[in-house]
Each structure stands twice: as structure tokens, then as C-alpha cells.
Amino acid sequence: MTRPAAADLLLSLASSDAPFALLARDGATVEVLTGDVADVELLADIPLTDAAGAPREILALVPYRQVRERGFVSHDDGAPLRCLVVGEHIALPRDEVLAALPTTPVPLANAGFDISDDDYAAIVRRVIGVEIGRGEGANFVIRRDFTADVDAEPRTAALTWFRALLEHERGAYWTFAIVTPGHIAVGASPEAHVSARREGGEPAGASTVTMNPISGTFRHPAGGATAETLTEFLRSTKETEELFMVVDEELKMMSAVCSDGGRITGPHLKEMSRLTHTEYMLRGTSRMDPREILRETMFAPTVTGSPMQNACAVIARHESTPRGYYSGVAALFTPSASGHDLDAPILIRTAYLVDGRLRVPVGATLVRHSDPYGEVGETHGKAAGVLGAIGAVPRPAAPVPAVDPDAPKPAPRALGDDPAIAELLASRNARLAPFWLQPQGFAGPRPFAGRTAMVVDAEDRFTTMLAHQLRHLGFDVEIAPWTDADDARLTTADLVVAGPGPGDPRDDASRRIERMRGVVADRLRSGRPLLAVCLSHQILADALGIDLAPLARPHQGLQLTVDVFGEPASIGFYNTFTARVAPGTTQRGVTIGSGGRTTEIPVDVAADAASGDVYALRGPRFASVQGHLESILSRDGMRTLERLVAHALG
């Protein structure tokens, strides 16, 4: 078939009612997708085959409200899971498309943020003080929207904005315009949420799954970014911890969908026109249907928070309006030799046009170190990349050339190529767990081969990473949500791991806390092996008569080197509460009752010498740890896990 001229094709799309999508993914071409629209209810309903079973290509817009499939809370605006069933997919030269797209600016009226800077700063303070302060999670992303009225033909506006983004925004993973009945989305997303591709080297039926956590936002100063100005950003504790926390959260997802758990590479710089971010790449192997991979990874912690389930509840409490497609994904399912490949960027840095109203949602990642007005500035910077391209705010002035403007210009040097910047980036990995930085297989010593372990999930999917580590130690592992951890299965497991979760361990009104107390108490009474982690460590301490107290400052994403029964260990902590003993305590006697009889047992205590904060406990057939041995921040996580499990198994 003869390829149509770009000008003719774009004119046809602009003047018709047919849905279409323009995608720029490789820097050289623009892909044009046309077809019919079908709205479905669930991800599993995405129609990857026709009535005869033949595979077909689908571009899906997945709204944030789809998290309800996983039982999470969200404001429901009814945004559809919209599928463009691709009938034709062609690629045109980028320069040819640029020349054919409209250039007349689209005027905006009544433009501004829906939430004032002062009100947004107040929300930031509340989230830090109330949510992070009471242990609801490590970080949360709260959005606000830049809005404006648009008096222009919607399709022409979409093509104009797409051209502007293509020309002015660099470093995007996808630049796109998706036009469907009653809804337009135009954006330049920097972040690939998840992809799954059959590349030929995997086992039969398996795909290479990749996730791309991006965090930390450096706003370019006037005149552009330099190695000197970037260095201060890369040395920021807040920005570094923010990235590590989102990597931990996405490793939870990778461990849920990939048999090998995933491997980290990076960090790298993601350089865009107004902003620079830091990023890692996570890779693993999965045999899951790509729709199921997408479901299990809804949605990126970089746009929601951690832990994911509680982040959704916090968003619902502090965002008064639904998110629509913001923080969802655009998912392209392409037929391959043995199924479908998946390519799904996050829907951020995107402008939406509905009924003449423009909306550009942006959010900031709030952590314990956050400065409220610093986060206000971050939302301005993120919006500016899109708004500058479409003409809503002025674009940065081009530097005045010091030489002949007609002379050939050398390609700009990437800041990541600067030796000092590269060294500074690489130095971050010295803090991280080797387990997640190395290729993972199940070769080598497996000291607990043949044993079974039940991991009870208290609503923090760190349990998927913990289960992966336990499998490397030889265990046959099952993960059970706290709502499904029945006594019969708990009784038969060789080891029960009472897992982490958000919240206050002293909360007598919480059904989740009540159930985890029961799991810990039953295992203590029976004398069968128990390992308790984080929240469950606090619950165990409470059962042993040790006081619980809130920390003066939350330990969310904090790496500490602590003494664990005579051996120093570098461990990542995500806790707002702590068990606390008198400073200097190393052992205490505890009375445990069972079957009408009581027994006095010795409990070893590893605690901070100055504060008495308890880092670990061990006694007959049980052990516990406050930190997350599975975190990328736990350099000595595997060694410490093996020691504590060996003690619990006796």
C-alpha cells in the first residue's frame, strides 16, 4: 500500500470525526493509529483478539479509577477504560509530520491552578504531619490542576499542541496525541511505567518486563542546567531518598509479576527541556498475560505513593476531585510471535481537553523532608514543560549565539556524560543491597531447602520482595493477605512471617491490627517458628510487654547501621512507631501463657544504646526486626534475614 503524504493524512484526521492517535517513540518517526473505539470495564476485558481469535493491536487509555480492580479506594468520575482498536498503523518521518502540523497558537482564557499556592502548601503540611506522621506511609503524591478555557476547534488544538511538544519538549519517552469522542489527551511523558516484550532470549512464553522509576526533580535555572548547578541537586538527601523509596515500591511490583524478582540498573539522568530527573531501570522475566502484568502494577508510586494501597486512601482524603486519567497509563498492546507485547507510559505531563476546558494535572512527591513551598515550586516546574510547549507560559529564551548563527552547531553534551556527574550518580549504589543489583538465579547455597513459609501481608507489598528473598534461601513460599490467612494454613507452615503494614500498632479499632495480633500470639503460644517484620515486630514487642511509642521524627526511607545481636548491619527503615526499652537493656524475661500454664522465657533485645529503640528481638522459636531486610536500602538484608530465620527455626 502506498504511504499517504503526511499533510493529506493529517488534514483528513483534522476534518473527520474518526478517532486517532499520534505517537512519537523513537525520535525519527511519528506513528499514526486509526480505528474504532470500545470502552470496557476491566483490564481483562481489553479485546486483544477478535471474534475469530485473531490477535489485534489495542491502544488503551487506563484511568486512575481502575485501581478499584485491586480493591483500592478512589474517587469515581466514571472515566472509561477506553480502547482504540487499531485498524491501521503507519509510520511517517518525524520532520515530514512536523512540517504538516498546524502552528497557529491556541489562545487560552481564565488560566491558572485550581488550588492556590498557599492552599497547596497547607495540604503538604497536613499530609506530612498527619499521614506520614502517624505511619500511614513513606511518601504520597498529591496533585493540583492547571486549567484554562479553550476557544478553538478541539482537533486543531490537539494537532497544534502535539507539534509544539514534539518541537520543544525533549527527553520524553512518549510524545502523543490521542483523540477519541469527547476526549483529547496530548502529552510528553518522561516515564515508562511498564513494558513487556518477547525478545528471544527468555524461556518459552516468557517476556522481559521493564519498569522505569523516575523521581527527584531538578528545575533548570535561567540559562539552562550546568554540571555545577546539578551537583547540588544530586547531593540532596531529600531527592536521593525519594528515588530510593519509589525504587523499593516498584520492586514490590516486579517481585509480584517476575519469577526472578527483578534486577536494578542505573541510576541515570532523564534530561528534559525544563527539568532533569534521576531514574533506575528494573528488569525481570514473567509469563503473565500483559493485561495481568498491567493490573498487578497499577499504578506507579512516583504518581501515587507508598505503600500503594494506603497511598490511594490518602489521595482520596486530600484530593477533593477525581484524577481522571492522571497517573494512569496509555497502554499499547502489539501482537507478537507468541502473544502481545506491552508498552505503557505513565499519563503525566499531559494536557486534557474536554468540553472546551483544558486541564494539566501535576503532583509533587511528599516525604518527611519536604518543604511545603518547595513542593509548590515542583508543581509549577512540572506543569511548565507542557504549558510552555503549548504557549500557556513563556518558553525559555534561546541563548544568544556567540558565533556565526549560520555555522553548524555541535550537539549539546548530555550532563550525564560529565565525569563528575557520572561518578556522583554511580556513588549512590554504594548504599544499596547487592542482592538487587546482581543477576538473580537460584544457584548457590539454599540453607532452608524443603521448608515451607507463609508470609502474612498486612497491606504492604514489601512482602513480595521478602518472599523472593526467602525463595533464594530455599523456602517454598506462599503469600496470604491478612484477610485470607486462615489458621489451618498458618499451623502447617514451617515458618510464619508476620509482615509489615501501615498504621499505628496500638490501634485497637483496626481489624487488620487485631488479626495480626492474633497471628503473632497464636504462633508464640504454639512455639512454632515465627519471624515478625516492622509493624508485626511492634505487635510482637507489645505482646511481650515492651512499650510502644511514636518516633519524634519518622524513619521513612532511612538507612541506619545498627547492631543486631553482635553483628553490625546496614538496614533500611520505614517506621513511624517503635518498641522501646530502657537504654542498655539486652535481655528481659517474659511470661507467656498457654493451655492454662505460664512459662518464663528469655528474650534477647537489640536496641539503640542511647534511645532504647528496639531494632530486633529473639527468643525461643521466634525473631523479629524493625527494619525492612528486603529493601534496597538493606545492604546486609540477606545476611541478617538468614541469621534471624535460622534462629527462629531453632
C-alpha positions as CSV (number, residue, x, y, z in Angstrom):
1,M,0.0,0.0,0.0
2,T,1.3,3.5,-0.8
3,R,2.0,5.5,2.2
4,P,-0.1,8.7,2.3
5,A,1.6,12.1,2.4
6,A,1.7,13.4,6.0
7,A,-0.2,16.6,5.0
8,D,-3.0,14.8,3.4
9,L,-3.4,12.3,6.2
10,L,-3.3,15.0,9.0
11,L,-5.8,17.1,7.1
12,S,-8.1,14.1,6.8
13,L,-7.8,13.4,10.5
14,A,-8.4,17.0,11.5
15,S,-11.6,17.3,9.4
16,S,-13.2,14.0,10.3
17,D,-14.8,12.6,13.4
18,A,-12.7,9.4,13.3
19,P,-10.7,8.6,16.4
20,F,-6.9,8.5,16.0
21,A,-3.6,8.6,17.9
22,L,-0.2,10.1,17.0
23,L,2.8,8.6,18.8
24,A,6.4,9.7,18.7
25,R,8.5,7.0,20.4
26,D,11.8,6.6,18.6
27,G,12.9,10.2,17.6
28,A,12.7,9.5,13.9
29,T,9.1,8.7,13.1
30,V,5.6,9.5,14.1
31,E,3.2,6.6,14.3
32,V,-0.4,7.2,13.2
33,L,-3.0,4.8,14.6
34,T,-6.6,4.8,13.4
35,G,-9.5,2.5,14.2
36,D,-12.7,2.2,16.3
37,V,-13.2,2.9,20.0
38,A,-14.5,0.4,22.5
39,D,-14.9,1.2,26.2
40,V,-14.6,-1.8,28.6
41,E,-15.0,-2.3,32.4
42,L,-11.9,-4.3,33.4
43,L,-8.4,-4.7,32.2
44,A,-9.1,-8.4,31.5
45,D,-11.8,-7.2,29.0
46,I,-9.3,-5.4,26.8
47,P,-10.1,-7.1,23.4
48,L,-6.7,-8.4,22.3
49,T,-8.4,-10.8,19.9
50,D,-11.3,-10.5,17.5
51,A,-14.4,-12.8,17.5
52,A,-12.4,-15.4,15.4
53,G,-9.5,-15.4,17.9
54,A,-7.1,-13.4,15.6
55,P,-4.8,-11.1,17.5
56,R,-5.2,-7.3,17.1
57,E,-3.5,-4.2,18.3
58,I,-5.0,-2.1,21.0
59,L,-4.1,1.3,22.4
60,A,-5.8,1.7,25.8
61,L,-6.3,4.8,28.0
62,V,-6.4,3.4,31.6
63,P,-7.9,5.8,34.1
64,Y,-6.7,6.1,37.7
65,R,-10.1,4.8,39.0
66,Q,-9.1,1.4,37.6
67,V,-7.2,0.8,40.9
68,R,-10.6,-0.3,42.2
69,E,-9.9,-3.6,40.4
70,R,-7.3,-4.2,43.2
71,G,-9.7,-3.2,45.9
72,F,-8.1,0.2,46.4
73,V,-10.1,3.4,47.2
74,S,-10.6,6.2,44.6
75,H,-12.9,9.0,43.7
76,D,-15.0,7.7,40.9
77,D,-15.6,10.1,38.0
78,G,-16.7,7.3,35.6
79,A,-13.7,7.9,33.3
80,P,-13.8,4.9,30.8
81,L,-11.2,2.4,30.2
82,R,-11.0,3.4,26.6
83,C,-9.6,1.2,23.8
84,L,-8.7,2.2,20.3
85,V,-9.0,-1.0,18.3
86,V,-6.3,-0.3,15.7
87,G,-7.3,-0.9,12.2
88,E,-4.3,0.8,10.6
89,H,-0.9,1.6,11.9
90,I,1.6,3.5,9.8
91,A,4.9,5.4,10.5
92,L,5.7,8.7,8.9
93,P,9.0,10.6,9.0
94,R,9.0,13.0,12.0
95,D,10.2,16.0,10.0
96,E,7.5,15.5,7.4
97,V,4.8,15.4,10.1
98,L,6.2,18.5,11.8
99,A,6.1,20.4,8.6
100,A,2.4,19.4,8.1
101,L,1.1,20.2,11.6
102,P,-0.6,23.5,12.4
103,T,1.4,26.2,14.1
104,T,-1.1,29.0,15.0
105,P,-1.1,29.4,18.8
106,V,-4.2,28.3,20.6
107,P,-5.4,31.1,22.9
108,L,-6.3,30.3,26.5
109,A,-8.5,32.2,28.9
110,N,-9.1,32.1,32.6
111,A,-5.9,30.2,33.1
112,G,-4.4,29.2,36.5
113,F,-4.2,26.5,39.1
114,D,-7.4,25.3,40.7
115,I,-5.7,25.2,44.1
116,S,-3.7,28.3,45.2
117,D,-0.1,28.1,46.2
118,D,-0.9,28.8,49.8
119,D,-3.6,26.2,49.9
120,Y,-1.5,23.6,48.3
121,A,1.3,24.3,50.8
122,A,-1.2,23.8,53.6
123,I,-2.2,20.4,52.1
124,V,1.5,19.4,52.0
125,R,1.9,20.3,55.7
126,R,-1.2,18.2,56.6
127,V,0.0,15.2,54.7
128,I,3.4,15.3,56.3
129,G,2.1,15.9,59.8
130,V,-1.0,13.7,59.8
131,E,-0.4,10.9,57.3
132,I,3.4,10.4,57.3
133,G,3.4,11.4,61.0
134,R,1.0,8.7,62.1
135,G,2.7,5.9,60.0
136,E,0.3,5.8,57.0
137,G,3.2,5.5,54.6
138,A,6.6,6.7,53.4
139,N,5.6,9.2,50.6
140,F,2.5,10.4,48.9
141,V,1.8,12.3,45.7
142,I,-0.9,14.9,45.9
143,R,-1.9,16.7,42.7
144,R,-3.4,20.0,41.6
145,D,-4.6,21.1,38.2
146,F,-3.7,23.9,35.9
147,T,-6.9,24.8,34.0
148,A,-8.0,27.2,31.2
149,D,-10.8,27.8,28.8
150,V,-10.0,27.0,25.1
151,D,-12.0,28.6,22.3
152,A,-10.6,26.5,19.4
153,E,-11.6,23.5,17.3
154,P,-10.5,20.6,19.5
155,R,-8.8,18.5,16.9
156,T,-6.9,21.5,15.6
157,A,-5.8,22.3,19.2
158,A,-4.7,18.7,19.7
159,L,-2.5,18.7,16.5
160,T,-1.1,22.2,17.4
161,W,-0.1,21.1,20.9
162,F,1.3,17.8,19.6
163,R,3.5,19.8,17.2
164,A,4.7,22.1,19.9
165,L,5.6,19.3,22.3
166,L,7.4,17.4,19.5
167,E,9.4,20.5,18.7
168,H,10.1,22.0,22.2
169,E,10.0,19.1,24.8
170,R,13.0,16.8,24.7
171,G,13.7,13.6,26.6
172,A,10.1,12.3,26.5
173,Y,9.5,8.5,26.5
174,W,6.3,9.1,24.5
175,T,5.1,12.3,22.9
176,F,1.4,11.7,21.9
177,A,-2.0,12.9,20.9
178,I,-4.9,10.6,21.5
179,V,-8.2,11.9,20.1
180,T,-11.4,10.0,20.8
181,P,-15.1,11.0,21.0
182,G,-15.5,13.8,23.6
183,H,-11.9,13.5,24.9
184,I,-8.4,14.6,23.9
185,A,-5.1,13.8,25.6
186,V,-1.9,15.4,24.4
187,G,1.3,14.9,26.3
188,A,5.1,14.2,26.6
189,S,5.5,11.6,29.3
190,P,9.1,11.1,30.5
191,E,8.4,7.8,32.3
192,A,7.8,4.3,31.0
193,H,5.7,2.6,33.7
194,V,5.9,-0.9,32.5
195,S,6.8,-2.8,29.3
196,A,6.7,-6.5,28.5
197,R,8.5,-7.7,25.3
198,R,9.4,-11.1,23.9
199,E,13.0,-10.6,22.9
200,G,14.0,-14.2,22.0
201,G,16.3,-14.9,24.9
202,E,13.6,-15.7,27.5
203,P,12.1,-19.1,28.3
204,A,9.2,-20.2,26.1
205,G,6.1,-18.0,26.7
206,A,8.1,-15.5,28.9
207,S,8.6,-11.8,28.4
208,T,11.2,-9.4,29.6
209,V,9.4,-6.9,31.9
210,T,10.9,-3.5,32.4
211,M,9.9,-0.7,34.9
212,N,11.4,2.7,35.0
213,P,11.0,4.5,38.3
214,I,11.8,8.2,37.9
215,S,12.0,10.6,40.8
216,G,13.7,13.7,42.1
217,T,13.0,16.9,40.2
218,F,15.7,19.5,39.3
219,R,14.2,22.7,37.9
220,H,16.6,24.2,35.4
221,P,17.8,27.7,36.3
222,A,17.7,30.6,33.9
223,G,20.2,30.0,31.2
224,G,19.9,26.2,31.5
225,A,21.3,23.4,33.7
226,T,25.1,23.0,34.2
227,A,27.2,20.4,36.0
228,E,27.7,22.8,38.8
229,T,24.0,23.5,39.4
230,L,23.1,19.9,39.0
231,T,25.6,18.7,41.6
232,E,23.8,20.3,44.5
233,F,20.6,18.6,43.4
234,L,22.3,15.2,43.2
235,R,23.7,15.6,46.7
236,S,20.3,16.4,48.2
237,T,19.2,13.9,50.9
238,K,15.5,14.5,50.1
239,E,15.9,13.9,46.4
240,T,18.0,10.8,46.9
241,E,15.7,9.2,49.5
242,E,12.7,10.0,47.3
243,L,14.2,8.0,44.4
244,F,15.2,5.0,46.6
245,M,11.7,4.9,48.1
246,V,10.0,4.7,44.7
247,V,12.5,2.0,43.5
248,D,11.6,0.0,46.6
249,E,7.9,0.4,45.7
250,E,8.3,-0.7,42.1
251,L,10.5,-3.7,43.2
252,K,7.5,-4.8,45.1
253,M,5.5,-4.9,41.9
254,M,8.4,-6.5,39.9
255,S,8.6,-9.3,42.6
256,A,4.9,-9.9,42.2
257,V,5.0,-10.3,38.4
258,C,8.5,-11.7,37.8
259,S,9.8,-15.1,38.8
260,D,13.3,-13.7,39.2
261,G,12.2,-10.7,41.2
262,G,13.9,-8.1,39.1
263,R,17.4,-6.5,38.8
264,I,18.3,-2.8,39.2
265,T,20.5,-0.9,36.8
266,G,21.3,2.8,37.0
267,P,21.0,5.4,38.2
268,H,20.8,7.6,35.1
269,L,19.7,11.2,34.3
270,K,16.5,11.9,32.5
271,E,17.1,15.3,30.9
272,M,14.1,17.3,29.6
273,S,13.7,20.9,28.4
274,R,13.0,22.5,31.8
275,L,13.6,19.6,34.2
276,T,16.1,16.9,35.0
277,H,15.1,13.7,36.9
278,T,17.0,10.7,38.2
279,E,15.9,7.2,37.2
280,Y,16.7,3.5,37.6
281,M,15.7,0.6,35.3
282,L,14.2,-2.6,36.7
283,R,14.2,-5.8,34.7
284,G,12.8,-9.3,35.2
285,T,11.1,-12.2,33.4
286,S,7.4,-13.0,33.5
287,R,5.0,-15.5,31.9
288,M,1.9,-13.4,32.8
289,D,-0.6,-12.1,30.3
290,P,0.3,-8.5,29.7
291,R,-3.1,-7.3,30.9
292,E,-2.4,-9.1,34.2
293,I,1.1,-7.5,34.4
294,L,-0.6,-4.1,34.0
295,R,-3.2,-4.9,36.7
296,E,-0.6,-6.0,39.2
297,T,1.5,-2.9,38.6
298,M,-1.3,-0.3,38.9
299,F,0.0,2.4,39.4
300,A,3.4,3.9,39.6
301,P,4.4,5.0,43.1
302,T,6.0,8.1,41.5
303,V,2.5,9.4,41.0
304,T,0.7,7.8,43.9
305,G,2.9,7.0,46.9
306,S,4.0,4.1,49.2
307,P,2.6,1.7,50.3
308,M,0.3,1.7,47.3
309,Q,-2.9,0.6,48.9
310,N,-2.7,3.2,51.7
311,A,-1.5,5.8,49.2
312,C,-4.8,5.5,47.4
313,A,-6.7,6.1,50.6
314,V,-4.5,9.2,51.4
315,I,-5.1,10.6,47.9
316,A,-8.9,10.2,48.4
317,R,-8.6,12.1,51.7
318,H,-6.6,15.0,50.4
319,E,-7.7,15.4,46.8
320,S,-11.2,16.7,46.6
321,T,-11.8,15.8,42.9
322,P,-11.3,12.7,40.8
323,R,-8.0,12.2,38.9
324,G,-9.4,11.2,35.6
325,Y,-6.5,9.7,33.6
326,Y,-3.8,11.5,35.5
327,S,-1.4,8.8,36.9
328,G,-3.0,6.1,34.9
329,V,-1.3,4.8,31.7
330,A,-1.6,4.7,28.0
331,A,-1.0,1.0,27.1
332,L,-0.1,-0.2,23.6
333,F,-0.7,-3.9,23.2
334,T,1.0,-5.1,20.0
335,P,0.7,-8.7,18.6
336,S,4.0,-10.6,18.7
337,A,5.0,-14.1,17.8
338,S,3.5,-15.7,20.9
339,G,1.1,-13.2,22.3
340,H,1.2,-9.4,22.8
341,D,4.0,-7.0,23.7
342,L,3.1,-4.2,26.1
343,D,4.4,-0.6,26.2
344,A,2.8,1.6,28.8
345,P,4.0,5.1,29.7
346,I,2.5,6.9,32.7
347,L,0.0,9.6,31.9
348,I,1.8,12.6,33.3
349,R,2.9,15.9,31.7
350,T,-0.3,15.6,29.7
351,A,-3.0,18.2,28.7
352,Y,-6.6,17.1,28.6
353,L,-9.3,18.9,26.6
354,V,-12.9,18.1,27.3
355,D,-15.9,20.4,26.5
356,G,-13.6,23.4,25.8
357,R,-11.8,23.1,29.2
358,L,-8.1,22.4,29.3
359,R,-6.7,20.6,32.3
360,V,-3.0,19.8,33.1
361,P,-2.7,17.8,36.3
362,V,0.6,17.8,38.2
363,G,1.8,16.4,41.6
364,A,4.7,16.5,44.0
365,T,6.1,13.6,46.0
366,L,5.8,14.4,49.7
367,V,8.3,12.9,52.1
368,R,9.3,13.6,55.7
369,H,11.9,16.1,54.4
370,S,9.5,18.0,52.2
371,D,9.4,21.8,52.3
372,P,5.8,22.9,51.5
373,Y,6.7,25.8,49.2
374,G,9.5,23.7,47.6
375,E,6.7,21.2,46.6
376,V,4.6,24.1,45.3
377,G,7.6,25.1,43.1
378,E,7.9,21.5,41.9
379,T,4.3,21.5,40.6
380,H,5.0,24.8,38.8
381,G,8.1,23.2,37.2
382,K,6.3,20.1,36.1
383,A,3.4,22.0,34.6
384,A,5.8,24.4,32.8
385,G,7.1,21.8,30.4
386,V,3.7,21.2,29.0
387,L,2.4,24.7,29.4
388,G,5.4,26.3,27.8
389,A,5.2,24.0,24.8
390,I,1.5,24.8,24.2
391,G,2.1,28.5,24.8
392,A,0.3,28.9,28.1
393,V,3.5,30.2,29.7
394,P,6.6,31.7,28.1
395,R,9.2,29.4,26.8
396,P,12.8,29.8,28.0
397,A,14.6,32.3,25.7
398,A,17.2,30.8,23.4
399,P,20.8,31.8,24.4
400,V,22.3,34.5,22.2
401,P,24.9,32.8,19.9
402,A,28.4,33.9,20.4
403,V,29.5,32.8,16.9
404,D,28.0,32.9,13.4
405,P,24.4,31.8,13.8
406,D,24.6,30.1,10.5
407,A,27.6,27.9,11.4
408,P,26.9,24.2,12.2
409,K,26.1,23.8,15.9
410,P,27.7,20.9,17.9
411,A,25.2,18.6,19.5
412,P,24.7,19.6,23.2
413,R,26.6,17.4,25.6
414,A,24.4,15.4,28.0
415,L,25.0,16.3,31.6
416,G,25.1,12.6,32.4
417,D,28.3,12.3,30.3
418,D,30.2,14.7,32.6
419,P,32.7,12.6,34.5
420,A,32.0,14.2,37.9
421,I,28.2,13.8,37.4
422,A,28.6,10.2,36.3
423,E,30.7,9.5,39.4
424,L,28.2,11.1,41.7
425,L,25.4,9.1,40.2
426,A,27.3,5.8,40.5
427,S,28.2,6.5,44.1
428,R,24.6,6.2,45.1
429,N,24.7,2.4,44.5
430,A,27.3,2.0,47.3
431,R,24.4,2.4,49.7
432,L,22.2,-0.3,48.1
433,A,21.7,-4.0,48.6
434,P,23.9,-6.1,46.3
435,F,21.1,-8.7,46.2
436,W,19.0,-6.4,43.9
437,L,22.0,-5.1,41.8
438,Q,23.2,-8.5,40.7
439,P,21.7,-11.0,38.2
440,Q,19.4,-13.3,40.1
441,G,19.0,-17.0,39.8
442,F,18.5,-19.8,42.4
443,A,22.0,-21.2,42.2
444,G,24.2,-21.3,45.3
445,P,23.5,-22.3,48.9
446,R,19.9,-22.8,49.8
447,P,20.1,-23.5,53.6
448,F,16.4,-23.9,54.1
449,A,15.5,-26.1,51.1
450,G,12.5,-28.3,51.6
451,R,10.9,-25.9,54.2
452,T,7.7,-24.0,53.8
453,A,6.9,-20.4,54.7
454,M,3.7,-18.5,54.9
455,V,4.1,-14.7,54.6
456,V,1.1,-12.8,56.0
457,D,0.6,-9.5,54.2
458,A,-0.6,-6.6,56.4
459,E,-1.2,-4.3,53.4
460,D,2.4,-3.6,52.4
461,R,3.7,-5.4,49.3
462,F,7.2,-5.4,50.7
463,T,6.0,-9.0,51.3
464,T,6.6,-9.8,47.6
465,M,10.2,-8.8,47.9
466,L,10.6,-10.7,51.2
467,A,9.1,-13.8,49.7
468,H,11.5,-13.6,46.8
469,Q,14.5,-13.5,49.3
470,L,13.0,-16.4,51.2
471,R,12.8,-18.4,48.0
472,H,16.5,-17.7,47.4
473,L,17.2,-19.2,50.9
474,G,15.3,-22.4,49.8
475,F,11.8,-21.9,51.1
476,D,8.6,-22.8,49.3
477,V,6.7,-19.6,49.9
478,E,3.1,-18.6,50.0
479,I,1.9,-15.0,50.5
480,A,-1.6,-14.6,52.1
481,P,-3.4,-11.3,52.7
482,W,-4.2,-10.8,56.4
483,T,-7.9,-11.3,55.4
484,D,-7.2,-14.8,53.9
485,A,-4.5,-16.1,56.3
486,D,-6.6,-19.0,57.8
487,D,-5.4,-20.8,60.9
488,A,-5.1,-24.2,59.2
489,R,-2.5,-23.0,56.7
490,L,-0.7,-21.0,59.3
491,T,-0.4,-24.1,61.5
492,T,1.1,-26.3,58.8
493,A,3.8,-23.8,57.6
494,D,7.3,-24.5,58.9
495,L,7.8,-20.7,59.3
496,V,5.3,-17.9,59.5
497,V,6.4,-14.5,58.6
498,A,4.1,-11.8,60.0
499,G,4.6,-9.0,57.6
500,P,4.8,-5.2,57.5
501,G,2.0,-2.7,57.0
502,P,1.0,0.9,57.6
503,G,-0.7,2.3,60.7
504,D,-0.4,2.6,64.5
505,P,0.2,-0.8,66.2
506,R,-1.7,0.5,69.2
507,D,-4.9,1.0,67.2
508,D,-7.5,-1.2,69.0
509,A,-10.2,-0.3,66.4
510,S,-8.3,-1.7,63.4
511,R,-9.4,-5.2,62.2
512,R,-6.1,-5.5,60.4
513,I,-4.1,-4.8,63.6
514,E,-6.4,-7.2,65.6
515,R,-5.8,-10.0,63.1
516,M,-2.0,-9.5,63.0
517,R,-2.0,-9.6,66.8
518,G,-3.8,-12.9,66.6
519,V,-1.3,-14.3,64.1
520,V,1.6,-13.3,66.3
521,A,0.0,-14.5,69.6
522,D,-1.1,-17.9,68.2
523,R,2.4,-18.6,66.9
524,L,4.0,-17.6,70.2
525,R,1.7,-19.9,72.2
526,S,2.3,-22.8,69.9
527,G,6.0,-22.5,70.0
528,R,6.2,-22.8,66.2
529,P,8.8,-20.7,64.3
530,L,7.8,-17.0,63.7
531,L,9.6,-14.1,62.1
532,A,7.9,-10.7,62.6
533,V,8.8,-7.7,60.4
534,C,8.2,-3.9,61.0
535,L,4.6,-3.4,62.1
536,S,4.5,-7.1,63.2
537,H,7.7,-6.6,65.1
538,Q,6.0,-3.8,67.1
539,I,3.0,-6.1,67.6
540,L,5.3,-8.9,68.9
541,A,7.0,-6.4,71.2
542,D,3.7,-5.3,72.6
543,A,2.7,-9.0,73.2
544,L,6.0,-9.4,75.1
545,G,5.2,-6.4,77.4
546,I,7.5,-3.9,75.7
547,D,6.3,-0.3,75.4
548,L,5.4,1.2,72.0
549,A,5.8,4.9,71.2
550,P,5.8,7.2,68.2
551,L,9.2,8.4,67.0
552,A,10.0,12.1,67.3
553,R,10.7,12.0,63.5
554,P,9.5,9.2,61.2
555,H,12.1,6.8,59.8
556,Q,10.6,6.6,56.3
557,G,13.2,5.5,53.8
558,L,16.1,5.9,56.3
559,Q,19.2,3.8,56.2
560,L,20.9,3.0,59.5
561,T,23.8,0.8,60.6
562,V,22.6,-1.0,63.8
563,D,23.9,-3.8,66.0
564,V,21.8,-6.9,65.5
565,F,22.9,-9.3,68.3
566,G,26.6,-8.6,68.0
567,E,26.8,-8.0,64.3
568,P,26.6,-4.6,62.6
569,A,24.0,-4.4,59.8
570,S,23.1,-1.7,57.3
571,I,19.3,-1.8,57.1
572,G,16.5,0.3,55.6
573,F,13.8,1.6,58.0
574,Y,10.2,2.6,57.2
575,N,8.7,3.2,60.6
576,T,6.8,5.9,62.5
577,F,6.4,3.9,65.7
578,T,9.0,1.9,67.7
579,A,9.2,-0.6,70.5
580,R,11.3,1.0,73.3
581,V,13.2,-0.4,76.3
582,A,15.4,1.3,79.0
583,P,18.7,2.2,77.4
584,G,21.3,-0.6,77.9
585,T,18.7,-3.4,78.0
586,T,20.0,-6.5,76.2
587,Q,17.7,-9.2,77.7
588,R,14.5,-9.5,79.6
589,G,12.3,-12.2,81.0
590,V,8.8,-12.6,79.6
591,T,5.9,-14.7,80.8
592,I,3.9,-16.5,78.2
593,G,0.7,-18.3,78.9
594,S,-0.7,-21.3,77.0
595,G,-3.2,-24.0,78.0
596,G,-3.7,-22.6,81.5
597,R,0.1,-22.7,82.2
598,T,2.6,-19.9,82.1
599,T,6.2,-20.1,81.1
600,E,9.1,-17.7,81.8
601,I,11.2,-17.2,78.7
602,P,14.3,-15.1,78.0
603,V,14.1,-12.6,75.2
604,D,17.2,-11.1,73.6
605,V,16.9,-7.4,72.8
606,A,19.0,-5.5,70.2
607,A,18.3,-1.8,70.8
608,D,19.8,1.6,70.4
609,A,22.2,2.3,73.3
610,A,21.0,5.9,73.7
611,S,17.3,5.8,73.0
612,G,16.4,2.2,73.8
613,D,14.6,2.0,70.4
614,V,14.3,-1.8,69.6
615,Y,15.8,-2.9,66.3
616,A,15.4,-6.7,66.8
617,L,14.1,-9.3,69.2
618,R,14.7,-13.1,69.5
619,G,13.5,-15.8,71.8
620,P,12.7,-19.5,71.7
621,R,11.5,-20.2,68.1
622,F,10.9,-16.5,67.2
623,A,12.7,-13.5,66.0
624,S,11.7,-10.0,64.8
625,V,13.2,-7.0,63.1
626,Q,12.0,-3.4,62.9
627,G,13.8,-2.6,59.5
628,H,13.0,-4.0,56.1
629,L,15.6,-6.6,55.3
630,E,14.1,-6.8,51.8
631,S,14.6,-3.1,51.0
632,I,17.2,-1.9,48.5
633,L,18.5,0.2,51.4
634,S,19.4,-3.0,53.4
635,R,22.9,-3.8,52.3
636,D,23.1,-6.5,54.9
637,G,19.5,-7.6,54.4
638,M,20.1,-11.2,53.1
639,R,22.7,-12.0,55.8
640,T,20.5,-10.6,58.6
641,L,17.4,-12.4,57.3
642,E,19.3,-15.7,57.1
643,R,20.5,-15.3,60.7
644,L,17.1,-14.4,62.1
645,V,15.3,-17.2,60.2
646,A,17.9,-19.7,61.4
647,H,17.3,-18.7,65.0
648,A,13.5,-18.9,64.6
649,L,13.8,-22.4,63.1
650,G,16.0,-23.4,66.0
